[in-house]
Amino acid sequence: MAKPTSDRHQSPFRITCRELVVRPENKKEVPVIREVVREAFHPMPFSTGREWKLVEEIRQSPGYLPSLSLVALCDGMLVGHSIISLIEIEDKKKPHNALVLGPVSILPDFQRRGIGQELIRIGIVAAKRMPLPAMVVVGDPAYYSRFGFEPAVPRNIHMPFGFDEEDYLQVLELKKGALKGVQGVIKFPPSFFDEKGDLL
């Protein structure tokens, strides 16, 4: 498989995929995925520059779900990656197992081609086969609402530590009525934090 490269002078409007394949990642693709995630977030003003590390920490954690870590291949070239992993929503009574979407990474020259949407759509379809009530994401509500995500705070689901990102916290019910009685604070696993305790 060709290693992905990004020609900054190439117009993205000239890039089209004759064949787009979305499937679970394999171990041999880890180095390529690392570079895809780095390049995808490099131009983003909100990027921490550590999204690649978050993906690799999740991959080494108990919350890693191989069937929900997906790659997108454009004519055989790996151009995108998404990961869905396990988290908990904790209330005073008990923890509720749930899923979290992200990061979703597309090489800059292949963005705005619907590749990210296809990764998310296929990931959600696979997630709905699991016996879990919900998936959360922190991202642009205008974008993620198209997949059925809705604001989490009105459902009394909150970010930990009072993060300012609560306006971007959204939740998707994976089965009808599955969120009934599910509320509380998102508990991210240790793989989501650096050595200082900050989210990656």
DRENLUMDREN-48400 format. One record per residue (C-alpha): y, z, x; residue number from 1; chain. Coordinates in steps of 0.2 Angstrom, whole numbers, plus 5000, padded with zeros to 4 digits. Example, Ala and Ser with C-alpha at 12.3 -4.5 7.8 and 13.67 -1.06 7.14 Angstrom:
<drenvos>
{{4978, 5039, 5062}, 1, A},
{{4995, 5036, 5068}, 2, A},
</drenvos>
This chain:
<drenvos>
{{5000, 5000, 5000}, 1, A},
{{5017, 4996, 5007}, 2, A},
{{5028, 5010, 5011}, 3, A},
{{5044, 5010, 5000}, 4, A},
{{5060, 5005, 5008}, 5, A},
{{5077, 5004, 5001}, 6, A},
{{5089, 4990, 5006}, 7, A},
{{5107, 4997, 5001}, 8, A},
{{5114, 4980, 5001}, 9, A},
{{5102, 4973, 4989}, 10, A},
{{5108, 4971, 4971}, 11, A},
{{5096, 4982, 4959}, 12, A},
{{5099, 4968, 4946}, 13, A},
{{5088, 4957, 4957}, 14, A},
{{5073, 4969, 4957}, 15, A},
{{5060, 4967, 4943}, 16, A},
{{5042, 4972, 4941}, 17, A},
{{5030, 4959, 4936}, 18, A},
{{5017, 4973, 4935}, 19, A},
{{5022, 4992, 4932}, 20, A},
{{5007, 5004, 4934}, 21, A},
{{5009, 5023, 4931}, 22, A},
{{4994, 5034, 4936}, 23, A},
{{4990, 5051, 4944}, 24, A},
{{4995, 5053, 4962}, 25, A},
{{4982, 5054, 4976}, 26, A},
{{4982, 5063, 4992}, 27, A},
{{4985, 5048, 5003}, 28, A},
{{5001, 5045, 4994}, 29, A},
{{5009, 5062, 4998}, 30, A},
{{5020, 5056, 5013}, 31, A},
{{5026, 5041, 5003}, 32, A},
{{5030, 5052, 4988}, 33, A},
{{5040, 5063, 5000}, 34, A},
{{5051, 5049, 5005}, 35, A},
{{5053, 5042, 4987}, 36, A},
{{5059, 5060, 4981}, 37, A},
{{5071, 5061, 4996}, 38, A},
{{5079, 5044, 4993}, 39, A},
{{5080, 5046, 4975}, 40, A},
{{5090, 5062, 4975}, 41, A},
{{5100, 5058, 4991}, 42, A},
{{5115, 5050, 4982}, 43, A},
{{5115, 5062, 4968}, 44, A},
{{5130, 5074, 4969}, 45, A},
{{5120, 5089, 4961}, 46, A},
{{5106, 5087, 4973}, 47, A},
{{5101, 5102, 4983}, 48, A},
{{5092, 5090, 4996}, 49, A},
{{5076, 5100, 4993}, 50, A},
{{5068, 5092, 4978}, 51, A},
{{5055, 5085, 4990}, 52, A},
{{5051, 5102, 4996}, 53, A},
{{5049, 5108, 4978}, 54, A},
{{5037, 5095, 4974}, 55, A},
{{5026, 5099, 4989}, 56, A},
{{5027, 5118, 4985}, 57, A},
{{5021, 5115, 4967}, 58, A},
{{5007, 5104, 4974}, 59, A},
{{5001, 5119, 4984}, 60, A},
{{5003, 5131, 4970}, 61, A},
{{4991, 5137, 4956}, 62, A},
{{5003, 5128, 4943}, 63, A},
{{4999, 5111, 4950}, 64, A},
{{4990, 5100, 4937}, 65, A},
{{4984, 5084, 4946}, 66, A},
{{4983, 5074, 4930}, 67, A},
{{5002, 5077, 4927}, 68, A},
{{5008, 5072, 4944}, 69, A},
{{5011, 5054, 4942}, 70, A},
{{5017, 5039, 4952}, 71, A},
{{5025, 5023, 4947}, 72, A},
{{5019, 5007, 4956}, 73, A},
{{5030, 4991, 4955}, 74, A},
{{5019, 4977, 4960}, 75, A},
{{5009, 4988, 4971}, 76, A},
{{5024, 4997, 4979}, 77, A},
{{5026, 5016, 4975}, 78, A},
{{5044, 5017, 4968}, 79, A},
{{5043, 5033, 4957}, 80, A},
{{5036, 5050, 4955}, 81, A},
{{5036, 5063, 4942}, 82, A},
{{5028, 5080, 4941}, 83, A},
{{5024, 5092, 4926}, 84, A},
{{5018, 5110, 4931}, 85, A},
{{5014, 5127, 4923}, 86, A},
{{5027, 5140, 4920}, 87, A},
{{5028, 5155, 4908}, 88, A},
{{5040, 5160, 4894}, 89, A},
{{5040, 5179, 4894}, 90, A},
{{5046, 5189, 4879}, 91, A},
{{5044, 5208, 4877}, 92, A},
{{5027, 5206, 4869}, 93, A},
{{5018, 5194, 4880}, 94, A},
{{5019, 5179, 4891}, 95, A},
{{5017, 5161, 4884}, 96, A},
{{5010, 5148, 4895}, 97, A},
{{5020, 5132, 4895}, 98, A},
{{5025, 5117, 4906}, 99, A},
{{5040, 5111, 4915}, 100, A},
{{5045, 5093, 4918}, 101, A},
{{5053, 5088, 4935}, 102, A},
{{5058, 5083, 4947}, 103, A},
{{5057, 5065, 4941}, 104, A},
{{5061, 5053, 4956}, 105, A},
{{5065, 5034, 4956}, 106, A},
{{5070, 5025, 4972}, 107, A},
{{5089, 5020, 4969}, 108, A},
{{5086, 5001, 4969}, 109, A},
{{5074, 5003, 4955}, 110, A},
{{5083, 5015, 4944}, 111, A},
{{5090, 5010, 4927}, 112, A},
{{5074, 4999, 4925}, 113, A},
{{5065, 5010, 4912}, 114, A},
{{5053, 5016, 4926}, 115, A},
{{5058, 5035, 4924}, 116, A},
{{5057, 5033, 4905}, 117, A},
{{5039, 5027, 4907}, 118, A},
{{5034, 5041, 4919}, 119, A},
{{5041, 5054, 4907}, 120, A},
{{5033, 5046, 4891}, 121, A},
{{5016, 5044, 4899}, 122, A},
{{5017, 5062, 4906}, 123, A},
{{5021, 5069, 4889}, 124, A},
{{5007, 5060, 4881}, 125, A},
{{4995, 5068, 4894}, 126, A},
{{5003, 5085, 4891}, 127, A},
{{5000, 5084, 4873}, 128, A},
{{4981, 5084, 4876}, 129, A},
{{4983, 5101, 4884}, 130, A},
{{4982, 5117, 4874}, 131, A},
{{5000, 5123, 4877}, 132, A},
{{5014, 5125, 4865}, 133, A},
{{5029, 5118, 4874}, 134, A},
{{5037, 5109, 4889}, 135, A},
{{5054, 5113, 4896}, 136, A},
{{5066, 5103, 4906}, 137, A},
{{5083, 5106, 4914}, 138, A},
{{5093, 5090, 4913}, 139, A},
{{5105, 5079, 4903}, 140, A},
{{5102, 5082, 4884}, 141, A},
{{5108, 5065, 4880}, 142, A},
{{5094, 5057, 4891}, 143, A},
{{5080, 5069, 4887}, 144, A},
{{5083, 5070, 4868}, 145, A},
{{5076, 5052, 4867}, 146, A},
{{5059, 5060, 4871}, 147, A},
{{5060, 5073, 4858}, 148, A},
{{5067, 5087, 4869}, 149, A},
{{5080, 5099, 4860}, 150, A},
{{5091, 5113, 4866}, 151, A},
{{5081, 5128, 4870}, 152, A},
{{5094, 5142, 4868}, 153, A},
{{5094, 5140, 4848}, 154, A},
{{5075, 5144, 4849}, 155, A},
{{5079, 5159, 4859}, 156, A},
{{5072, 5152, 4875}, 157, A},
{{5083, 5156, 4890}, 158, A},
{{5085, 5153, 4909}, 159, A},
{{5082, 5168, 4920}, 160, A},
{{5096, 5177, 4929}, 161, A},
{{5109, 5170, 4917}, 162, A},
{{5110, 5153, 4926}, 163, A},
{{5125, 5142, 4920}, 164, A},
{{5112, 5128, 4917}, 165, A},
{{5107, 5135, 4900}, 166, A},
{{5117, 5121, 4892}, 167, A},
{{5104, 5109, 4900}, 168, A},
{{5089, 5119, 4896}, 169, A},
{{5078, 5109, 4883}, 170, A},
{{5062, 5111, 4876}, 171, A},
{{5049, 5100, 4868}, 172, A},
{{5036, 5106, 4855}, 173, A},
{{5019, 5098, 4861}, 174, A},
{{5011, 5102, 4844}, 175, A},
{{5019, 5103, 4827}, 176, A},
{{5023, 5122, 4824}, 177, A},
{{5017, 5127, 4841}, 178, A},
{{5033, 5135, 4846}, 179, A},
{{5033, 5147, 4831}, 180, A},
{{5034, 5165, 4838}, 181, A},
{{5037, 5158, 4856}, 182, A},
{{5053, 5164, 4863}, 183, A},
{{5059, 5173, 4879}, 184, A},
{{5065, 5169, 4897}, 185, A},
{{5058, 5156, 4908}, 186, A},
{{5048, 5163, 4922}, 187, A},
{{5047, 5150, 4936}, 188, A},
{{5033, 5153, 4948}, 189, A},
{{5036, 5158, 4967}, 190, A},
{{5034, 5139, 4972}, 191, A},
{{5051, 5136, 4963}, 192, A},
{{5061, 5147, 4975}, 193, A},
{{5065, 5147, 4993}, 194, A},
{{5064, 5161, 5005}, 195, A},
{{5081, 5168, 5000}, 196, A},
{{5076, 5168, 4981}, 197, A},
{{5086, 5153, 4976}, 198, A},
{{5079, 5139, 4965}, 199, A},
{{5074, 5124, 4975}, 200, A},
</drenvos>
